[in-house]
Amino acid sequence: MTQTPVEEIKPASPRTKSNDQIYIPGGRFFMGTNGKEGYPQDGEGPSKKIEVSPFYMDVHTVTNREFQAFVEETGYVTEAEAFGWSFVFYQFVSERTKRKIKRMIQQTPWWLVVQGAYWKHPEGPDSNIENRMDHPVVHVSWNDANAYTKWAGKRLPTEAEWEFAARGGLERKKFPWGDELTPEGEHLCNIWQGEFPKNNTAEDGYKGTAPAVSFPPNGYGLYNITGNVWEWCSDRFSKSVHKRGGRKDPKGPKSGEFRVMKGGSYLCHESYCNRYRVAARSQNTPDSASGNIGFRCVSDV
C-alpha cells in the first residue's frame, strides 16, 4: 500500500461528526517536576514556570469511529499499513498469529512485530474493532495523527498545552486529580496492575484500551488524559528544558529526530514506567506506531 500525500488531504465535510472540544483558559503553571519519581533521562525537570494561551482541546482521544470516518472520506493509508506491520503486546496476539511472527525486540520482548497489525486490525489480521468503535484509535504514527488533524481542521497540542490541560487547574500535582494514585482505593485511570509484563490483574477494569470516555474527567472535563494510550504532541523531543522555547507558549526545539508523547498507557506500571504522571514524557520517531499510541487534537481560539 502507498500512503496518501498529506498535501492532498482536504478538510472534513460538514456531515462528518467531530470530537467535542472544551475551552482551556490558559494561564501560568509549573511545567515538569523536581520530584524524585521523575526520569532524568526524559528531561522531566527542572520544573519551570510556563504561560500558555487559551485554546480548545478534544474531550477525549480520537476514537476508531472518528478515524474510520477520516479514512473513508480521504482514502488515507496509515504508516503501519504501508510498512505492513506494527508492534503489539504479546498477550493480545492469538496463537495462530504468534506462529507467524519472525521478529521481536530483544530489549522489550513483550512487544511483537505483527504483520498486518494496524488501526483496523489492532492485534493482527484475525482481530477487528467491531466492539471497540468508541475506544481510542491506536497504531497511528505522529505523521498519521497530523494527517488527521489537517482533515479535522485542528492540530496536535504542544507539550506545554497538553500538560497544562492535563493538570486540570491543579498546581504541582502528580496526577490530574491529585497526588494519590488511587484515592480511597478508586482507580482513576487505565494502567497496569499486577506484575509487569506477566500478570495484569486489571483491577481498573481493563487489560487493553478502555473506551475513550472512561473514568471521571479532570478539572477541565477531559477524559483519560493519563493512562489508556500515549498521546502525540507537536513538539520535537529534547532533554534540555532550555531548548524547548521560552516561557510563553513554547513549541519545542526547532530540530530533532524524535517527537514528544505524553500521558502513559494501559501498559504503564510503577515498577518500570510510571509515566502516567502529568509531568512525565517520552519520545518516539514520527513514523512509529504501536498498540498503545493514540492522540487527541486541539484548536486555536
N, C-alpha and C positions, 0 to 999 in steps of 0.2 A: 504494500500500500504506500501511496505517496501522500505527503501532507498538503493541506490547503494553505497556500501562502497567506499570512496574516493580512497583508495589504488588500487581499481580495474579499475579506470578510466585511459584510455590510451590517449596519445596525439592525437590531431585532425589530420585527414587525410589531405594530401596536397590539396585535391579538395575543402576543406571547406574554404569559404571566411571569412576573419577575419577583424575586425575593424582596419582601418588605424591608425598608430601611428605617433606622432610628437616628434621630438627631443627637449627635455627640457634641456637647457645648464647647469643648476645648478648654484650655487653661494651662496652668503650670503644675508640674508634678515631678517627683523624683524618679527618674528612669534608671533601671538597673538595680543592683544591690551591693551592699558591702558585707552581707552576711556570709557565714562560713559554709552554708549549704550550696553556694554558687560554684560554678566550674570555671576556674581561672583560664583554662584553655578556650573557653567560649567567649571570654571578654564580657562577662556579666557586670563587672564593676570597673572602676568605682562608680557609685551612684552619682547621678548628675542631674541638676535641675533643668528641665526642658519645658519650653512653651509650645503648645500645639493649637493651631487654629481650629475653629469648628468645622465639622464635616458630618456626613451621613454614613452609617455602616449597616451592612446587612444584618438582620436579626439573627440569622443562622448561616452556617456554611452552605455553599451551593450544593443542592441535592442531585441525586441521579435523575429525578424528573426534570429539573431545570436544565441540567447538562444535556439530557436527551433532546429537549426542545431546541437547544442550540445546535446540536449535531444534525437533527432532522431538517433544520432550516438552512444550514450552511454547508452540510456535507463534510464538515471538518473531521480530519483523521488525527487522533492523538499520537504523540511520540511513542507511547508504548505499543500502539498498533503498528506504527511504521517500523519500529525496531523488531516487533514480533514476539516480545517477551516483557515481563516486569517482575518485580520482587513480591513474593507472597509469604506470609508467615507459615511455617511448616505445619502447624496443627490444623490449618484450614484447607490443606491440599488433600484431595482424595487419593486413595491408594493407587487407583488407576493412573492418575496424573503423575504421582510420585515416581512410578516405574519408568516414566519417560524423561525424567529430569537428569541432565548431564552435568550441571554446574551448580555450585553453591559458594557462598563467601566464607572463606576459612575463618576470618576474624569474627564473623557473626553467622554461625551455622544455622541459626533459626530462620534465616532468610533463604528461600529457594528461588532459583531463576526458573520461572514457569513460562513455557512457550504458550502463547495465546491468551495470556492474562492481560486484561485491560479493563477500562471502566465498566464495560457492559458484561464482562465475564471476570469478576474480581479475583476468583481463585483458580482460574484456568477455563478452558473450553467447556468443561462439564459443569460450570456454575453459571448463575444468572442473577439479575437484580429484581426479578418479578415481585418479590416480597420486601424489597428494600428501596422502593422509589423515593421514600422520604428520608433515607439515610444520606450522609454526605457522599458525593462522588469521590472516588479515590483513583489511584493510578493516573493522576494528572500532574504533568510537569509544570514548572514555572512558565514555560513558553505556552503550554496549553491554557493555563489559567489566564494569561494575558490575552490570548485569542478570545476567550470567553468574555473578558471584561470589555473588549472593543465592541463585540456584538451587543452586549448588555448596556452599553453607554456608561460604563463605570470604570473603575481602576482597582489595582491592588493597593492595600494600605501601606503606608510607610511603617517601619518598625516602631517609630515613636507614636504614630496614630494607633497602631494595634495595641501597644502596651498601655497607653492612656485609656483607651476604651475598655480593655480587659480589666483594669483596676476598678472600673465601675464607680468612680468617685472616692474610693478609699485611698488612703495615703500610706505608702511604705508597708503594705501587707503582702504576705507570701502568695495568697490566692485571691481570686475575685471576690470572695466572701469573708476573708479574714486570715488569721494566722494558723488556725487549726484545720488540718486536712479533713477530718470527719467530725465536725462539732456534734456532740451528743450522739455519736455513733452513726450519723447520717452521711451517706455518700452523696457528694455534690458534683462529681464528675466521673467520666468513664476512663479509668486507668486499670492497671493490672493489680489484682490481689492474689496472694499466694507466693509460690516460689518461681521466680522467672529463670529460665523460659519453660520450665517443665509443667507447672501446675497453676492454672488460673482458676481460683475458686469462684470468680465472677460474683462476688458479694454485692457489687454495684448493679448487677442485673444483666451485664453484657460481657461476652468474651471478645467479640469483634466490635464493629461500629454500632453505635446507638442511633436512633432517629435524630435528625438534626435538631429537632426541638425535644430535648430531654433534660431532666433535672431543672431546678429553679434557675431563672435567669439572674444575671448580675445586676448591679445597681442601675445600669443604663438599659436593662431589658434585653441583653444579649445572651443567647443560649449557647452552651457548650463552648465557651470561649477558651477554656483549657480542657485538656483531655480529648478523647474521641479521635480526632485527626489533627495532624500537624497542619498549620496554615501558612501558605506562602505570603511573604511581604515583598514589596517592590525593591527594597534596598539590597545592594551588594553587601557581602559579609566582610567585616574586619574585626579583629580582636581589640583594636585600639579605639577607645571612645573619642579620641581626638581626630580621627579620620572619618567620623560619621556625620560631620556637618556641625553647624553652630548650635546655639541653644534655642533657636526659633525655627520650628518646622524642619528639622534635619531630614535629609533624604538619603543618607548613607554615602559611602565612598564613591568617587567618580569612576573607579575601575576595580576589577576583581573578578575572579573566576566563579565564586560561589554566591548564592542568594540566601537571604535570611528566612528561616522558618520559626514560627512561634507556637506555643501552646501545648506541646507534647501530644501524646496519642494514647489509644487504648493499650498500647504495649509498654508504656512507661511504668517503671516500678522504682521505689526508693533505693533498692539495692544496687542499681546500676545507672538509672536515668530519671532523676526526679525533676525532669524538665517541664512538668506541668505547673510549675510556679510561674507567675506572671513576668518575673524578671528574666526567666530562663530563655535561652535562644539556641538555635542550632543552624546548620548550614547544609546546602546541597547544591550540586550543579544544576543549572536551569533546565537541563534535559532529563533530569532524574525523575523517576516515578516509583511508587510502591503502594501496597495495600493500606497504608496508614497516612497518606498525604492527600490533603484537600485544600480548600481555600474559601475565603469569603471576600466580598467586594466592598468598596467604599465609593462615595461620590462627593464632589466638591459642593459647598454651599453656594 
